[in-house]
Amino acid sequence: MIYLNNRDMLDQTLNFALEEYALKHLSIDETYLMFYRMAPTVIVGRNQNTIEEVNMDYITKHEVTVTRRLSGGGAVYNDPGNLSFSFIAKDDGDSFNNYRKFTEPVIRALQHMGVDAKLEGRNDLTVDGKKISGNAQFVTQGRIFSHGTLLFDVNLDNVSKALHPDKAKYESKGIKSVRSRVTNIREHLAGDLDIHEFKAQLLHYIFEGEDRVPEYTLTDEDWTTIINIAKRRYRNWEWVYGKSPEFNVQKAQRFAGGRVDFRMNVKKGIIEQLSIFGDFFGVGDVHEFEKELIGVKYDPNVFSEKLKSVDCHKYFGKIGDEELLAVLF
């Protein structure tokens, strides 16, 4: 096994790109291990509806990155207090959905540190019945990666703030996240460690005390490809939001100028149908306003720019663009 050292970069779009690069471009006969931390980030599963999973108001105000991974499963919030691991290996035909095979080295390492970790259910690691790790996998071209979180010292208050939509009503065919009771690993260690010491000990135990952990050295050419993968996929609006399943949105709010009720159908992140109801007073026909938004990305930044180019008061009286944005996101 070879350690793939990402030098503790906190840009999760690059970490995912590095993982994908290793999966598709490095030697098929080698097994690689990488760890990654990240700045505050929400990661949605491959088959989820991004808008349904995140609190758009919170992530916009707090500049939380949102991206989508290749693997399935539910949405997670991570920050620099989380340490994720990824095993990238040849698919031997007995690997996909075999989470024990890939989590066992991590469980043994945690137990060496005094953490009574167990694999429970299909793909979770727990301590005293509380979740410390969720795992997911992806297979392509005879290769597999199996990756998982390790909640070491995550701000757990922000998990619910970032992941729970803010009183929005959505109906979609996306895979919905199951909210679990979670705990931080740091609380269960035999002796206190910071996250860098924690990672060093994981490496030590996973590589069974080897004097020198073998590393793959990434070249400038490797990094050029990795950056291009990040741009093409993990930073790409079409991948992160546009891949969301078709869904319906109903959002309403009352202001001094009246009540506004938006009902829309969104497909691949684009508004396909829109109807607006309410008791607001405007001189313009609101159907003209609806037509302005058909074909627009359901994204707060795009909406903000679009509404600046429309005279919202013409259609909604005393209700302006900022208030309309507050309804929608």
N, C-alpha and C positions, 0 to 999 in steps of 0.2 A: 504493500500500500504506500502511496505517495501523498505527502501533504501539499495542498495547493494554497499557498500563503497569499491572501489578498491585502496584506499590510494594514489590516483593520480599517479599511475604507468604509465610510458610513453611507455611501450612496447606494441604495438598494437596487436601483436600476442597473448599476454596473455589477453588483454582486450577482444578480440573476443572469446578466449577460455572460459573466465569467463562468457560472455554473453551466449555462447552455453551451458555451464554447467548449468546455471540457467534455461535455456529453457527446458533442458532435464532431470534435476535431482532434482531441488527444487520443493516445493509443487505446484501442479497443480492448487490449489484453491487460491493461493496468486498472487498478482500483485507486481512486483519488478520494481524499477527504479534505473538505474545506469548512471553515467556520466563518460566519459573518455577523457583524452587528450593523445597526443602521440608525440614522436619524429618525425622529418620529415618523412612522410610515404605517399606512393601512394597506394590507395585501389581500386581495380577493382571489378566490379560487377560480379556476379556469372556466367553470360553468355558471358562475354567479352573475347576478345583476348588480353592478357596482353601485348605482344610485340607491338601490334598496338597502345595501349593506352599510353605507357610511352616513354619518351626520355631516352633510355638506357645509352647514353653517360653521360647525366646529373646526373642520379641517381647513376651511378657507381662512378663518380668523387666526388659526394657530400654525398655518403654513405646513400642514402635515402632507407628506408625499402620499400619493395613491398610485398603486400599480397592480398589475394582475400577473399571477404566476402561471407557469405551464401546467402544473399539477392541479388536481381537483381538490375537493374539500371546502371548508368554510373560511370566512374572512377572519383576519387577525390584526391586532394593533401591536406594533413593536416599537421600542425606542432603544437607546444605547444600553439599557439595562437587560436586554435580551441577547442571548448568544444562540444563533442558529447553527445547525450542522448539516452537512450534505455528504452522503456517500455516493460516488459516481462509479458505476461498475458495469461489467459485461452482464447482459441479461442471460442467465443460464437456464431460463424456463421455469425456475422455481423461486423467482424473486418478487414479481409483482404481487402486491397484497401480502407479502411475507414481511410484515413489519418487525417481527421478532428478530429476523436475521440481521437487520440493520440497526436496531435499537439496543440489542444485547451488549455490544461493546460500550455504549454510552451508559447503560444501566450499571454495568460492572464498575465503570469509572466513578459514577455517582456514589455507589455503595462503598467504594474505597474511601470516599470523602465523608462518609457518615450519613448519606442521604438514602433513605429506604425507598428507592424508586422501583416502580413496577410497571409493566405493560398491562394496561387494562382495556377492555373492549377491543376494538379492532386496531386503533392506531394512536392511543393516548398513553403518555407516561404520567403516573400519579404518585403523590406522596400523601399518605393518610387520607386517601380518597379524593384529594384535590389535584387538579390538573397542573402539571408543570411543563408539559410538552404535547403539541399536536403534530402529527406526521402525515406526509403525503408523498406520492410517487408519480413518476412520469417515465414512459418507455418509448423509445424510438430507435429504429435502425440497429437493433441488437444491443442497445445500451439502456441503462436505467439510472435514474437518480432517486434516492430516497432521502428526503430532507425533513427536518423538524425543528421546532423552536425549543429553547431552554429558557424559561422565565427565571432569570437569575435575580434581578433587582429592578423589575419593570414598575413604572408608575401605574398601578392597577386601577386607580381612579380614572385615568385617561382612557382605559380600555373601553369602558361603557360610554364615555363621552364621545369618543371617536367613531364607535361602531353602531350606536343606536341612532337611526334616523329620527329627526326632530319632529315628532307628532305627524309624520307624513303617512298618507295611506297609499300603499302600492299593491298592485296585483300583478304577479309575473310568474313565469315558468322557471325562473332561476332557482338554483339550489340555495336554500336558506341556511344561515349559520345557526348552530345550536349553542346557546350561551351556557358556559360551564363555570362551576366554582373553581377558582384558580388560586395558586399560592406561589410565592417566590422561593426559589431554591436556597437563596442565601439564609433564609430563616431556619433551614434544616441542616446546615453544615455542622460537622463536628467542631470545626474551628473557623473563625471568620476569614474570608478571602475577599479581595476585590475581584472584579470580573476578569482582569488580565491574569491574575494568579489562578483563577478558576479555569480559564482556557488552557493555561500552561499545564495544569494538573490533568485536565482531560486528555491533552496530547500525550502526556507521560504514560497514563494508564492505557489509553487506546493503542498506543504503539508499544505497549508492554515493556516500558522502561528502556527502550533503545537509547544508546548514548547519543546518537545523532539521528534526529527524525529526517528521513529522506524528503527533499522538497523538489517540486518542479519550478524552474525559473522561467517566469513569463518574459517573453521578448517584446521589443517594440512592435514587431509585426503581429504578435498575439494581441497586444493591447489595441492596435488599430482595428482589428476585427471585432474585439469585445466591445469597443465604443460604438461601432457601427450597429452591432446587435442591440445595444441599449437604445440607440436612437430609433431603430426600425421597429422595435417591439415594446420594450418596457417603459419608454418615455412617449410612446405614440398614443395619441388620444383614441385612435380607431381600435387599438388593442385594449386599452384600459377601460374605456367607456363604450365605444362603438360595438364591441363584441357582446355587450349585455343582451340577454334575451328580450324579446318584445314585452313591454309592460305598460300598464295603465297608471296614471297618476291623477289623484284628486287632492287639491289643496285649496283651502279657503281661509280667509282672515277678515276680521272686521276692523275698519278704520273710522276716523271721524267723518270721512267722506263717503262711507258706505261699506258694504260687504262685497268682497270679490271672491269668486269661486272658479278656479281653473280645473278643467277636466281634459286630459290629453292622452293620446296614445303615442308611445315612443318605441321606435324600432331601430335597432343598431345605433342607439344614441341620438337619433334624429326624430324631431316631432313630425308625426305624420297626420295626426288629427288633433284639433283643438276646439273646445267650446268654452266660452266664458259666461258666467251667470253672476247676478248680484243686483243690489239695489242702489248702486252708485249713479251719479248724474253726469252724463257727458253729452256734448253736442254731436260728436261723431258716431257713426255706426260701428259698434264694437266688432262686427264681422270683418271690417276692413283691418282692424288691429289683429284679429286672429290670423288673417291671411299673411300678415307680415312675419308671423312666427312659424308658419308651416315651412318645414325644410331646415329649420335652425337646429343646431346642436343643443341638446339639453345639458348645458354647462353654464355655471354661474358667470364666468368671465365673458363667454360669448354673448349671453343674455344681456349682461351689463352694457356691452358695446352696442348691441342691437337696440336696446331701449333708449340709449342716448340719441339715436338717430330718428326716434319716433316721438311725436308730441303726445305723451301719455295723458296729459290733462285734457286734451281734446276728447278722448274717449272715456276717461274715468273721473272727470271733474277735479276735485281737490286731491285725488290720489295720484302720486307721481311715480317715477321710475324706481326710486329706492324702496318705496312701499311695495311695489309689485314684485321686486326681487325678494323682499322679505317673505312674501307669500310663497314664491316658487322654490326657494331654497332655505 
